[in-house]
Amino acid sequence: MSVASKVKEFIETCSFLEEFEKATFPVVNLNLLEENPTMYSIEETPADPIVKRFANGDSVRQYVFSLCSRELYGPAENEETAEFYEKFSDWLEECSRDGRLPALSGNVESKAIRATTNGYLYDNQGTSCQYRIQCQFVYYKRR
């Protein structure tokens, strides 16, 4: 399974993601943000995957992504969304601190996950909008 899929699975464990309609778990897509509020998607961000390369061929790598959501647009909803993204950023920090990270296997080991921006309004389309927060997942890969 890809690193992106493992990050997606990990994000789905966030206990305060809103449930979508009658689903018993949050819907988090990979590179697909649907039009209906409230939906979530992990969208890959172009970035150099290698942070540091060692002489033996091992490397520290990164997967840079945004957690995006489609939300209702309005004063009360915008405040709730801002609170959600602040809480999400804190959750990522807590997970890194406690060692609760995406489960990787083989020659790959999780190191840290964090938000690199605050949550921000990305696109407004009348009564709905898209918010996003950019994040970084760091992992170690043995050759």
C-alpha positions in Angstrom: 0.0 0.0 0.0 1.3 3.5 -0.9 2.4 6.1 1.7 -0.5 8.3 0.5 -3.0 5.5 1.3 -1.4 4.9 4.7 -1.7 8.7 5.5 -5.4 8.6 4.3 -6.1 5.6 6.7 -4.4 7.5 9.5 -6.4 10.7 9.0 -9.6 8.7 9.0 -8.8 7.8 12.7 -9.2 11.4 13.7 -12.0 11.2 16.2 -13.5 14.6 15.4 -13.9 14.4 11.7 -17.6 15.0 11.0 -19.6 12.1 9.9 -21.0 12.4 6.4 -24.7 11.8 6.2 -25.5 8.3 7.7 -22.0 6.9 7.4 -20.6 5.4 10.6 -17.1 6.6 9.7 -15.8 9.8 8.1 -15.4 9.7 4.3 -11.8 10.8 3.4 -11.0 10.5 -0.3 -7.6 10.5 -2.0 -7.2 13.3 -4.6 -11.0 13.7 -4.9 -13.0 16.3 -3.1 -16.7 15.9 -3.9 -19.1 18.8 -4.1 -21.4 17.9 -1.1 -20.6 19.3 2.3 -19.1 17.9 4.5 -16.5 15.9 2.6 -12.8 15.4 3.1 -9.9 14.7 0.7 -6.2 14.2 1.0 -4.6 16.0 -1.9 -1.0 15.5 -2.8 1.2 18.6 -3.0 4.2 18.7 -5.3 7.4 18.6 -3.3 10.8 17.0 -3.4 10.2 13.6 -1.7 13.8 13.4 -0.4 14.6 15.5 2.6 18.0 14.0 3.3 20.0 11.2 1.6 22.7 9.2 3.4 25.9 7.7 1.9 24.5 4.2 2.3 21.4 4.9 0.2 19.0 5.4 3.1 16.9 8.5 3.1 14.6 10.7 5.1 11.6 11.4 2.9 8.4 13.5 3.0 4.9 13.2 1.8 3.5 16.7 1.5 -0.3 16.9 1.3 -3.3 19.0 2.1 -6.4 17.9 4.0 -9.2 19.6 2.2 -12.9 19.8 3.1 -16.0 21.0 1.4 -18.0 23.0 3.9 -21.2 25.1 4.1 -20.3 28.8 3.8 -21.6 31.3 6.3 -20.4 33.2 9.4 -21.3 30.5 12.0 -20.0 27.7 9.7 -16.8 29.5 9.0 -16.1 29.9 12.7 -16.7 26.2 13.3 -14.5 25.3 10.4 -11.7 27.5 11.7 -12.0 25.8 15.1 -11.9 22.3 13.4 -8.6 23.1 11.5 -7.0 24.5 14.7 -8.0 21.3 16.5 -6.8 19.2 13.6 -3.3 20.8 13.7 -3.1 20.2 17.4 -4.1 16.6 16.9 -1.3 16.1 14.4 1.3 17.5 16.9 -0.1 15.3 19.6 0.1 12.2 17.4 3.8 12.9 16.6 4.6 13.6 20.2 3.0 10.3 21.3 4.3 8.2 18.4 0.9 7.6 16.9 1.7 7.8 13.2 0.7 6.1 10.0 1.5 2.4 10.1 4.2 1.7 7.5 6.0 -1.6 7.0 9.1 -3.2 5.5 12.0 -0.8 5.0 10.0 2.3 5.8 9.5 3.9 9.3 7.2 6.8 10.3 8.9 9.7 12.0 6.5 12.7 12.3 3.4 14.4 10.9 2.5 18.0 11.3 0.5 20.9 9.8 2.7 23.4 7.9 -0.1 26.1 7.5 -3.2 27.1 9.4 -6.5 26.0 7.9 -7.6 28.5 5.2 -10.4 29.3 2.8 -9.3 28.1 -0.6 -12.4 28.5 -2.7 -15.9 29.9 -2.2 -18.8 28.7 -4.4 -21.9 30.4 -3.1 -23.3 28.4 -0.2 -20.3 26.0 0.0 -16.6 26.5 0.2 -13.3 24.6 0.3 -11.0 24.8 3.2 -7.5 23.2 3.3 -4.6 22.8 5.6 -1.2 21.8 4.3 0.7 19.1 6.1 3.9 17.1 6.0 4.5 13.5 6.9 8.2 12.5 7.4 9.4 9.0 7.2 12.7 7.1 7.0 13.4 4.7 4.1 16.2 2.1 4.2 17.5 1.1 0.8 
